Amino acid sequence: QVWLLESGGGSVETGGSLRLSCVASGDISCLYDMTWYRQAPGKEREFVSAIGNDGRSTYADSVKGRFTISRDNAKSTVYLKMNSLQIEDTAMYYCLGWCNGGTHWGQGTQVTVSS
């Protein structure tokens, strides 16, 4: 079993930055991919970014060039650095860990961007 805890969300103005963190606990050795999703009210949950166990990363087109995902296995943490935030980035951001045989979600952290 793996537990994930997100933090770092908050309220910022457009153009601002935030860094989200996701700390894993439990059977963390099983994790090979870490993923960020987000969900705005009334919308479906959407993929934001992912990082593999080898450090390779992917991004949704909507955040490409603005967000950076990274991981520090020694700290059991994955990060999402968000720059040039837009109103459309407002959402609950969730951390998703991939293990053999299943996935594990965090509780989410709220990001609100206003002009």
Protein Blocks (a to p, Z undefined) as FASTA:
>chain_A
ZZdddehiacddehiacddddddehjfklpmbdcdddddehiacddfbdcdfkopacddf
klgokaccdddfknopacdddehiafklgccdddddddehiacddebjaddddZZ
